[in-house]
Amino acid sequence: MKTSVAISVKKVDFSYGSTKILDQVDVDIQKGQFTVLLGRNGCGKSTIFGLITGLEQYKTGSIKILDKERKKLSFAQCSKIMGFMPQSHKPIFPFKVKEVVLTGRAAFSGFSPSAADKKLVLEALEELGIGHLADRPYSDLSGGEQQLVMIARVMVQQPPIILLDEPTNHLDVYYQTYVMQSLRRMCDKGMTVIAIMHDPNLALSYADKAYFMKDRKILDFEQTESSNQAAFLEYIYNIPFNEIPNSGKSYYLPKNDK
């Protein structure tokens, strides 16, 4: 039977040595939605991504990707159904931007990229507003520009599921907005996007679903009563928040004692 769930995590535990990171974690990521995962540094967000992508191995519980147990999927199978942008990506060689993005097609074209592959690269760069950087050395770019190139690299895989670890990191306000709008458009076309983020206001402005991590668990923001959402954020981040209503939406700012 077909399901509307893209990724299902059930009763997953995970530890680094004697330090428990995840405790009986349960979450279902719906197909075609823009889902964000937030929480304080070190709470386990990147660990969840590592388990989903296979960079980390889980011993208890279950993780299913499009109804298939993650452990039973090969690397090649995963690369065709999931695109992943990690948190850090250090340039080593001065490859051109278009060459870096083209590596995202490796699972499909191997060492012989086609004209269609190269066309996808240029389209992805244009979609993110960085077509003019195509022939620039990747190593010469700013941190924000490199971030956009890595997002383009994931886009050209054309997977049904994309995971992005801090996609707006290093970006100015213009490009943060540009990237979030681009991710929103991908979901509107049927793609499933899951992003780790740090800014609750930016995340809540674009995402369909928001989850927060605290005390080794994943918590659903929607299940918090609207009157208690500022208190919920205080619980997550250990600082008090003010709620600012605006045009039917709420924004949350840390309280200033001054």
SEBAVO-707273 format. One line per field, with one value per atom (N, C-alpha, C): chain; z, y, x; atom name. Coordinates in steps of 0.05 Angstrom, whole numbers. Atoms other than C-alpha are relative to their C-alpha. Example, Ala and Ser with C-alpha at 12.3 -4.5 7.8 and 13.67 -1.06 7.14 Angstrom:
BEGIN
unit = c(A,A,A,A,A,A)
Z = c(0,156,0,-1,143,14)
Y = c(-24,-90,24,-24,-21,22)
X = c(18,246,18,-16,273,-15)
site = c(N,CA,C,N,CA,C)
END
This chain:
BEGIN
unit = c(A,A,A,A,A,A,A,A,A,A,A,A,A,A,A,A,A,A,A,A,A,A,A,A,A,A,A,A,A,A,A,A,A,A,A,A,A,A,A,A,A,A,A,A,A,A,A,A,A,A,A,A,A,A,A,A,A,A,A,A,A,A,A,A,A,A,A,A,A,A,A,A,A,A,A,A,A,A,A,A,A,A,A,A,A,A,A,A,A,A,A,A,A,A,A,A,A,A,A,A,A,A,A,A,A,A,A,A,A,A,A,A,A,A,A,A,A,A,A,A,A,A,A,A,A,A,A,A,A,A,A,A,A,A,A,A,A,A,A,A,A,A,A,A,A,A,A,A,A,A,A,A,A,A,A,A,A,A,A,A,A,A,A,A,A,A,A,A,A,A,A,A,A,A,A,A,A,A,A,A,A,A,A,A,A,A,A,A,A,A,A,A,A,A,A,A,A,A,A,A,A,A,A,A,A,A,A,A,A,A,A,A,A,A,A,A,A,A,A,A,A,A,A,A,A,A,A,A,A,A,A,A,A,A,A,A,A,A,A,A,A,A,A,A,A,A,A,A,A,A,A,A,A,A,A,A,A,A,A,A,A,A,A,A,A,A,A,A,A,A,A,A,A,A,A,A,A,A,A,A,A,A,A,A,A,A,A,A,A,A,A,A,A,A,A,A,A,A,A,A,A,A,A,A,A,A,A,A,A,A,A,A,A,A,A,A,A,A,A,A,A,A,A,A,A,A,A,A,A,A,A,A,A,A,A,A,A,A,A,A,A,A,A,A,A,A,A,A,A,A,A,A,A,A,A,A,A,A,A,A,A,A,A,A,A,A,A,A,A,A,A,A,A,A,A,A,A,A,A,A,A,A,A,A,A,A,A,A,A,A,A,A,A,A,A,A,A,A,A,A,A,A,A,A,A,A,A,A,A,A,A,A,A,A,A,A,A,A,A,A,A,A,A,A,A,A,A,A,A,A,A,A,A,A,A,A,A,A,A,A,A,A,A,A,A,A,A,A,A,A,A,A,A,A,A,A,A,A,A,A,A,A,A,A,A,A,A,A,A,A,A,A,A,A,A,A,A,A,A,A,A,A,A,A,A,A,A,A,A,A,A,A,A,A,A,A,A,A,A,A,A,A,A,A,A,A,A,A,A,A,A,A,A,A,A,A,A,A,A,A,A,A,A,A,A,A,A,A,A,A,A,A,A,A,A,A,A,A,A,A,A,A,A,A,A,A,A,A,A,A,A,A,A,A,A,A,A,A,A,A,A,A,A,A,A,A,A,A,A,A,A,A,A,A,A,A,A,A,A,A,A,A,A,A,A,A,A,A,A,A,A,A,A,A,A,A,A,A,A,A,A,A,A,A,A,A,A,A,A,A,A,A,A,A,A,A,A,A,A,A,A,A,A,A,A,A,A,A,A,A,A,A,A,A,A,A,A,A,A,A,A,A,A,A,A,A,A,A,A,A,A,A,A,A,A,A,A,A,A,A,A,A,A,A,A,A,A,A,A,A,A,A,A,A,A,A,A,A,A,A,A,A,A,A,A,A,A,A,A,A,A,A,A,A,A,A,A,A,A,A,A,A,A,A,A,A,A,A,A,A,A,A,A,A,A,A,A,A,A,A,A,A,A,A,A,A,A,A,A,A,A,A,A,A,A,A,A,A,A,A,A,A,A,A,A,A,A,A,A,A,A,A,A,A,A,A,A,A,A,A,A,A,A,A,A,A,A,A,A,A,A,A,A,A)
Z = c(0,0,0,2,-19,25,-24,37,-8,4,41,14,-16,84,-16,15,53,18,-18,114,27,-26,176,19,-21,239,24,-22,293,21,-24,363,-3,5,344,24,-20,397,-13,10,385,21,-20,428,-13,6,418,26,-24,467,22,-22,534,0,1,514,-18,15,492,-15,16,435,-7,7,414,17,-18,457,-10,10,424,-17,17,370,-20,19,328,-16,17,268,-28,28,200,-16,18,145,-25,22,94,-27,28,19,-9,12,-18,19,-19,44,6,-9,67,31,-28,136,11,-13,183,27,-26,243,14,-14,295,29,-27,364,5,-7,401,-12,10,378,17,-14,396,10,-10,407,-15,15,354,-27,26,291,-22,21,247,3,-4,279,-14,14,254,-30,28,184,-7,4,191,-1,-1,208,-25,24,150,-25,24,99,1,-3,126,9,-10,151,28,-26,220,-1,0,236,25,-23,282,6,-8,322,10,-9,350,-15,14,318,-30,29,244,-13,17,191,-28,27,126,-19,21,63,-23,20,15,4,-8,52,0,0,47,24,-23,108,-9,8,105,-2,0,122,-24,23,62,-27,24,12,-4,7,-24,-2,4,-31,-26,27,-105,1,-2,-89,15,-16,-36,-15,15,-81,-21,21,-131,12,-12,-81,21,-19,-32,-7,3,-42,27,-27,18,-2,-3,32,29,-27,94,10,-12,142,-9,8,120,-26,25,52,-7,5,45,-28,27,-25,2,1,-41,-26,26,-115,-13,12,-157,-24,21,-198,-6,7,-236,14,-13,-204,-15,15,-260,1,-3,-252,28,-27,-177,0,1,-190,-16,17,-245,15,-15,-194,13,-11,-168,-19,20,-232,-2,3,-220,3,-3,-197,-25,25,-264,-25,24,-314,3,-5,-282,-9,9,-316,-27,26,-380,1,-1,-367,-28,26,-424,-2,4,-454,17,-17,-415,29,-27,-350,3,-1,-366,-1,2,-383,28,-27,-314,19,-17,-282,-3,6,-316,10,-9,-300,30,-29,-226,9,-7,-223,-5,6,-256,20,-19,-209,26,-25,-150,-4,5,-183,-1,1,-191,-26,27,-265,-8,8,-272,13,-14,-227,-13,11,-272,-6,8,-296,20,-21,-232,16,-17,-189,26,-25,-131,24,-23,-83,3,-1,-99,11,-8,-77,29,-29,-12,12,-14,40,-9,8,20,-29,28,-54,-2,-1,-39,9,-10,0,-22,22,-60,-21,19,-105,10,-11,-58,-1,3,-59,-29,29,-136,-6,4,-133,9,-9,-94,-19,18,-140,-26,26,-203,3,-3,-173,-6,4,-181,16,-16,-123,11,-12,-93,28,-27,-25,2,-4,-7,30,-28,61,-1,0,75,29,-27,137,1,-2,150,-27,28,78,0,0,99,15,-14,136,-19,15,113,-19,19,72,12,-9,76,-2,-1,84,-28,27,9,-9,9,-6,19,-18,56,-11,11,27,-27,26,-43,2,-4,-20,11,-11,22,-20,21,-36,-20,19,-81,11,-13,-32,1,-1,-25,-28,27,-101,-6,4,-102,12,-13,-53,-15,15,-93,-25,23,-151,7,-9,-109,14,-13,-80,31,-29,-6,10,-10,29,30,-29,99,6,-5,127,30,-27,192,0,-1,211,28,-26,268,6,-4,257,-1,-1,280,-18,15,246,-30,28,178,-7,5,183,0,-2,205,-22,22,149,-25,26,94,2,-3,122,3,-5,121,28,-25,184,15,-16,241,23,-24,291,15,-17,349,16,-15,385,28,-28,461,16,-18,512,-15,15,459,-14,13,431,-22,20,371,7,-8,387,-23,22,339,9,-7,341,-3,4,315,23,-22,376,25,-22,420,-4,1,436,-8,10,400,23,-23,467,15,-15,492,-17,18,432,9,-10,462,23,-23,525,-10,12,481,-10,10,448,23,-23,516,11,-9,536,-18,19,473,3,2,475,27,-27,550,2,-3,539,-5,3,544,-27,26,479,3,4,461,-26,24,411,-13,15,357,-22,21,318,-24,24,246,-23,23,191,2,-4,220,7,-8,235,25,-23,296,-5,0,301,29,-28,362,2,-5,389,28,-28,449,15,-16,505,6,-6,516,28,-27,589,3,-1,572,-2)
Y = c(-24,0,25,-24,68,18,-17,118,28,-28,193,8,-5,187,-4,2,201,-14,11,185,-6,8,147,-10,7,144,-11,13,96,-11,11,83,-2,0,101,11,-8,105,4,-2,129,13,-11,142,3,-2,166,-10,11,121,-3,2,128,23,-23,193,-5,5,183,25,-23,230,-1,3,203,-22,18,168,-6,8,130,21,-22,182,-10,6,180,25,-23,225,-11,6,219,25,-23,266,-5,4,275,7,-6,273,28,-25,339,24,-22,381,11,-13,430,-2,5,406,10,-10,440,-12,11,414,21,-21,464,-9,5,465,10,-11,485,-16,14,467,-25,24,396,-16,14,372,-26,25,317,3,-4,348,-13,11,330,-31,29,260,-13,10,249,-2,0,268,-22,21,222,-28,26,163,-4,2,178,-5,2,184,-24,23,125,7,-8,165,-11,12,138,-25,25,69,-2,4,57,-30,28,-8,-7,6,-2,18,-15,21,-4,3,31,28,-24,84,-9,8,76,25,-21,117,-10,8,113,-29,27,50,-22,20,15,5,-2,1,11,-14,47,-19,18,-8,-19,18,-48,14,-16,8,3,-4,11,30,-28,75,11,-8,78,5,-4,70,25,-24,124,26,-25,174,7,-6,168,9,-8,179,22,-21,227,16,-18,288,12,-9,310,22,-21,375,1,0,369,29,-26,426,14,-12,436,-13,10,429,17,-16,452,-5,4,464,-9,10,427,8,-6,436,23,-23,498,-7,7,465,23,-20,510,-7,4,520,-20,19,483,-28,27,424,-12,9,420,-9,7,421,-25,23,369,-26,24,319,-11,9,316,-20,18,277,-26,23,224,-27,25,170,-7,5,177,-3,-1,191,-11,10,164,20,-17,193,12,-11,212,16,-17,269,7,-7,283,29,-28,348,7,-4,340,5,-4,335,28,-27,399,21,-18,433,3,-1,414,17,-16,445,29,-29,512,9,-7,511,3,-1,498,25,-25,555,24,-22,602,2,1,580,13,-12,601,27,-27,666,2,-1,647,-11,9,630,14,-16,684,-12,12,642,-26,27,580,-6,5,589,9,-9,616,-24,21,572,-1,3,545,9,-7,556,30,-29,631,14,-11,641,6,-5,670,-24,22,624,-2,0,644,-10,10,632,-30,29,564,-15,13,547,-3,1,563,-20,20,521,-29,27,461,-6,5,470,-7,6,471,-29,27,406,-21,18,373,1,-4,401,-16,13,370,-31,29,300,-6,3,312,-23,22,265,8,-7,260,12,-10,277,15,-16,331,6,-7,339,21,-22,404,7,-7,416,29,-29,491,13,-11,514,31,-29,588,10,-7,586,17,-18,642,19,-17,676,26,-25,748,-2,1,766,-4,3,771,-29,27,702,-20,17,671,-2,-1,694,-15,12,672,-30,29,602,-12,10,593,0,-1,614,-22,22,565,-27,25,508,-3,0,527,-8,7,523,-30,28,454,-17,15,429,3,-5,461,-17,17,418,-30,28,354,-11,10,348,1,0,332,13,-14,380,0,-1,372,16,-18,426,4,-8,436,30,-29,509,10,-12,557,23,-24,616,-9,9,598,17,-18,659,-5,6,645,-27,27,571,-1,1,582,16,-16,633,-16,14,582,-30,29,511,-8,12,467,-11,14,432,6,-7,449,-19,17,401,12,-9,419,-23,21,376,11,-7,377,-26,24,325,-26,25,272,-8,6,276,21,-18,308,8,-11,354,15,-12,377,28,-27,453,4,-3,446,-10,11,407,17,-19,466,20,-20,511,27,-26,578,19,-18,614,-6,8,576,-3,5,578,16,-14,632,-15,16,590,-26,24,529,6,-8,566,5,-5,587,-27,27,513,-11,11,495,14,-16,551,10,-9,566,31,-30,641,8,-9,680,13,-12,702,18,-16,757,-9,6,740,26,-24,793,-8,6,784,19,-17,809,-13,9,800,-30,27,736,-21,18,706,11,-9,709,-4,2,723,1,3,709,11,-14,752,-5,3,738,26,-23,785,15,-18,845,12,-10,863,30,-29,935,14)
X = c(17,0,18,-16,27,-5,2,40,7,-7,45,26,-23,107,26,-25,175,22,-19,218,-14,12,195,21,-19,237,-16,16,211,19,-13,239,30,-29,310,16,-19,364,27,-28,435,17,-19,496,27,-28,567,14,-12,604,-21,19,569,-20,18,534,-24,24,463,-9,7,443,-30,28,375,-13,13,324,-28,26,266,-13,9,259,-21,21,195,-6,9,180,-6,7,146,2,-3,166,-18,19,110,12,-9,122,-10,8,121,-1,1,129,28,-25,182,0,-1,201,27,-25,251,4,-8,288,17,-14,310,7,-8,343,27,-26,405,22,-24,475,5,-7,494,-24,24,422,-5,3,427,-12,12,399,17,-17,459,2,-1,460,-24,23,389,5,-7,412,20,-20,472,-12,13,427,-17,17,379,17,-16,435,19,-17,475,28,-26,535,4,0,517,-18,16,488,-16,18,429,-1,1,425,-28,27,355,-20,20,291,1,2,275,-1,2,286,-7,9,248,0,-1,260,-18,20,200,-7,10,177,22,-21,245,19,-18,288,27,-25,349,24,-23,398,1,1,376,5,-5,389,30,-28,456,6,-8,496,-11,10,477,-30,29,403,-7,5,406,6,-8,441,-20,20,384,-26,25,328,3,-5,362,24,-22,405,7,-8,446,21,-20,483,9,-9,526,5,-4,541,25,-26,613,10,-10,646,24,-24,718,11,-11,745,29,-28,810,13,-11,821,-16,13,805,-18,18,750,-19,19,703,-27,25,635,-18,17,599,10,-11,646,-7,8,632,-30,28,557,-5,3,565,5,-5,591,-25,25,520,-14,12,503,15,-17,556,-15,14,507,-16,16,471,17,-16,526,28,-27,590,20,-22,651,-6,7,614,-25,24,566,-10,13,517,-5,8,495,-23,23,431,9,-11,471,11,-12,509,-22,22,443,-13,12,415,17,-19,477,-5,4,467,-27,27,393,-1,0,406,14,-15,457,-17,17,408,-23,22,352,8,-10,395,13,-10,416,31,-30,490,10,-9,494,25,-24,547,26,-23,593,9,-4,593,29,-28,665,20,-18,694,11,-10,740,-17,16,698,15,-17,756,3,-3,755,-26,26,682,-1,5,657,-15,14,627,-29,28,557,-4,1,570,5,-6,600,-25,24,537,-21,20,493,9,-10,538,-6,6,529,-30,29,454,-7,4,456,9,-10,497,-20,21,442,-24,23,388,3,-3,418,-3,5,411,-29,29,336,-12,12,320,-27,26,250,3,-5,281,26,-24,331,3,-6,365,22,-19,402,7,-9,443,9,-4,439,4,-2,425,3,-2,423,25,-25,490,17,-18,538,-14,15,483,-10,12,462,-30,29,389,-12,10,378,1,-4,406,-15,17,372,-28,27,306,-2,0,325,1,-2,345,-26,25,282,-22,21,238,5,-7,275,-8,7,266,-31,30,192,-11,9,185,4,-6,217,-23,22,164,-26,25,109,-1,-1,133,0,3,127,24,-24,197,-4,0,207,26,-23,255,1,-4,282,25,-23,328,4,-8,365,4,-3,360,3,-4,376,-19,17,329,-30,28,258,-18,17,227,2,-4,258,-12,10,241,-31,29,169,-14,11,158,-4,1,169,-7,3,163,-30,26,101,-1,-1,124,26,-24,172,1,-5,202,24,-21,247,12,-13,298,7,-6,306,1,-2,329,-2,-2,343,-26,26,272,-6,9,238,-29,25,179,-13,15,124,-10,8,114,-30,29,43,-17,15,23,1,-1,39,-23,22,-21,12,-10,-14,6,-4,-18,26,-24,43,25,-23,90,25,-23,135,12,-10,140,14,-12,155,29,-26,213,19,-17,239,9,-8,239,22,-19,277,28,-25,329,10,-8,332,3,1,319,-30,27,253,-5,7,218,-25,24,169,-14,15,114,-9,7,104,-20,20,38,3,-1,39,-14,15,-12,-8,10,-40,21,-22,29,13,-15,72,30,-29,146,10,-10,189,28,-26,245,8,-10,289,-5,5,270,26,-22,315,-5,4,325,2,-4,342,-27)
site = c(N,CA,C,N,CA,C,N,CA,C,N,CA,C,N,CA,C,N,CA,C,N,CA,C,N,CA,C,N,CA,C,N,CA,C,N,CA,C,N,CA,C,N,CA,C,N,CA,C,N,CA,C,N,CA,C,N,CA,C,N,CA,C,N,CA,C,N,CA,C,N,CA,C,N,CA,C,N,CA,C,N,CA,C,N,CA,C,N,CA,C,N,CA,C,N,CA,C,N,CA,C,N,CA,C,N,CA,C,N,CA,C,N,CA,C,N,CA,C,N,CA,C,N,CA,C,N,CA,C,N,CA,C,N,CA,C,N,CA,C,N,CA,C,N,CA,C,N,CA,C,N,CA,C,N,CA,C,N,CA,C,N,CA,C,N,CA,C,N,CA,C,N,CA,C,N,CA,C,N,CA,C,N,CA,C,N,CA,C,N,CA,C,N,CA,C,N,CA,C,N,CA,C,N,CA,C,N,CA,C,N,CA,C,N,CA,C,N,CA,C,N,CA,C,N,CA,C,N,CA,C,N,CA,C,N,CA,C,N,CA,C,N,CA,C,N,CA,C,N,CA,C,N,CA,C,N,CA,C,N,CA,C,N,CA,C,N,CA,C,N,CA,C,N,CA,C,N,CA,C,N,CA,C,N,CA,C,N,CA,C,N,CA,C,N,CA,C,N,CA,C,N,CA,C,N,CA,C,N,CA,C,N,CA,C,N,CA,C,N,CA,C,N,CA,C,N,CA,C,N,CA,C,N,CA,C,N,CA,C,N,CA,C,N,CA,C,N,CA,C,N,CA,C,N,CA,C,N,CA,C,N,CA,C,N,CA,C,N,CA,C,N,CA,C,N,CA,C,N,CA,C,N,CA,C,N,CA,C,N,CA,C,N,CA,C,N,CA,C,N,CA,C,N,CA,C,N,CA,C,N,CA,C,N,CA,C,N,CA,C,N,CA,C,N,CA,C,N,CA,C,N,CA,C,N,CA,C,N,CA,C,N,CA,C,N,CA,C,N,CA,C,N,CA,C,N,CA,C,N,CA,C,N,CA,C,N,CA,C,N,CA,C,N,CA,C,N,CA,C,N,CA,C,N,CA,C,N,CA,C,N,CA,C,N,CA,C,N,CA,C,N,CA,C,N,CA,C,N,CA,C,N,CA,C,N,CA,C,N,CA,C,N,CA,C,N,CA,C,N,CA,C,N,CA,C,N,CA,C,N,CA,C,N,CA,C,N,CA,C,N,CA,C,N,CA,C,N,CA,C,N,CA,C,N,CA,C,N,CA,C,N,CA,C,N,CA,C,N,CA,C,N,CA,C,N,CA,C,N,CA,C,N,CA,C,N,CA,C,N,CA,C,N,CA,C,N,CA,C,N,CA,C,N,CA,C,N,CA,C,N,CA,C,N,CA,C,N,CA,C,N,CA,C,N,CA,C,N,CA,C,N,CA,C,N,CA,C,N,CA,C,N,CA,C,N,CA,C,N,CA,C,N,CA,C,N,CA,C,N,CA,C,N,CA,C,N,CA,C,N,CA,C,N,CA,C,N,CA,C,N,CA,C,N,CA,C,N,CA,C,N,CA,C,N,CA,C,N,CA,C,N,CA,C,N,CA,C,N,CA,C,N,CA,C,N,CA,C,N,CA,C,N,CA,C,N,CA,C,N,CA,C,N,CA,C,N,CA,C,N,CA,C,N,CA,C,N,CA,C,N,CA,C,N,CA,C,N,CA,C,N,CA,C,N,CA,C,N,CA,C,N,CA,C,N,CA,C,N,CA,C,N,CA,C,N,CA,C,N,CA,C,N,CA,C,N,CA,C,N,CA,C,N,CA,C,N,CA,C,N,CA,C,N,CA,C,N,CA,C,N,CA,C,N,CA,C,N,CA,C,N,CA,C,N,CA,C,N,CA,C,N,CA,C,N,CA,C,N,CA,C,N,CA,C,N,CA,C,N,CA,C,N,CA,C,N,CA,C,N,CA,C,N,CA,C,N,CA,C,N,CA,C,N,CA,C,N,CA,C,N,CA,C)
END
